[in-house]
Every structure is written in C-alpha cells, then in structure tokens.
C-alpha cells in the first residue's frame, strides 16, 4: 500500500527552532542512518526516506519499508555529556519517545520490549537502531503506519509485525512524525542536562512490557539464559534473575523472548 507523499513543510513548521535544525525528505535511499553518518555536521538534522532499501536493524538484520506506508527516518545527535555518563540510555530514550508519541498521536497502546522494540500487544510496530561515529550518534527509526495486515511479514527477530492501520489507528504521518520529534527533543534535552533528574528510567519502566515477565535471553555467541526480567540498571541494561539463582545478571545486548 502506497500512501500520500510526506508533506515536509508541515513537519518543519511544527518542530524547527529548537533542537531540530533541518527536516529533509528523499524519495528513496539505502539507509538513512548511513546517509546521516556520511553527511556529518551539526546535531539536530532529520532525514526521512519515503522508501528505504537497505535499512538495518539490531543484530545486523535488514529492514525494508513500503513506499510512503511507513515513517523511516534518522536523527543526528552529538550528546557529548550523555555519552560520558549514560550513553546506553539513548536507544531506550528513543523508544520511550516513540511509544509515547504513538499513544498521544494515534491512540494505540504502545509498549516497549527491551531494549527499544515498540509493540502493540505482542506485535512489533517499530524498531530503533542507534549507531555512533566519534562524537555523533545517529538514531534510525522505522515505524509501520499505513501498511495493511497482509503486507506485514514476521520481523527478523521472530515477532509478528503490525502497523497503525492494522491496529485500527488511522493517523496522518506528518503529525505523528512531528509528535515523535517533539517527544524525542524534550526527553533528550532533559536527559542531556541531568540524567539523574530526567525521570527517564521511571518513564521507561512504565512503558515496558518486558519487566516482570519470564524471558529467554539469546546472547551473542549462542549462549542462552532464562529467568525473570526484574529491572533496568543505571546504564539501561536489563537485569534478569536467572532460574534458581539469587543474583541479577545484567544484559547489555541480546534477543529477549517473552515467555508466557
């Protein structure tokens, strides 16, 4: 399903003037993350692609978008103070911003599967990938908006995909993108100023569908552990209490499988 082209002027009018310095839209590209990393320059740039042919997800996976049926975009940040303090929280912060914006602009009950998969129920609505190069961090977001159910595959991580249309939430892409950028700006600026006082961990816990659940963790290298996801620590790592243990195991990377 191909929707109407994104009206970039509407988004620019809504968000430029603070953190965001530019909002550019291209018809097609391989990866908006790769494009912004190659471009460099000041923070606050936003690059949107109507079609992305070589997008990347976590764990080296590929991600494709249908033309004009999704929001596929990247933002360039230069979070010097955050990187030295709590850089691991940036991808989680973005997840909170996206989930909160989906709830606000589309009325869909979005939650977060650690670290930052955006779900509706047990279906994946959006994915997020942060990549660092020197002092720059580029965060890419892919959110299914107008794709019908029949066009949505199982995601590379095993979750069934969904879209806002499939969930019965019809919303124009322009106000949704603007709300995501507003949420991201507010939370990023607050966290950059004072991570301890930003309220981000509490906001993340409130949106998490992982905490309190039995999970299987598939770690890099093929190791697997199982237990209960109890919390996230000061660095954004998932704390899992393995079966028949009393200590908490911090997880910084891996696939989380929710067990019933």
Buried (B, 14 or more C-beta within 10 A) or exposed (E): BEBEEBEBEBBBEBBBEEBBBBBBBEEEBEBBBBBBBEEEEEBBBBBBBBBBEEBBBBEEEEBEBBBBBBBBBBBBBBBEEBBEBBBBBBBBBBBBBBBBBBBBBBBBEBBBBBBBBBBBBEBBBBBBBBBBEEEBBBBBBBBBBBBEEEBBEEBBBEBBBBBBBBBEBEBBBBBBBBBBBBBBBBBBEBBBEEBEEBEBBEBBBBBBBBBEBBBBBBBEEEEEBEBBBBBBBEEBBBBBBBEEEEEBBEBEEBBBBBEE
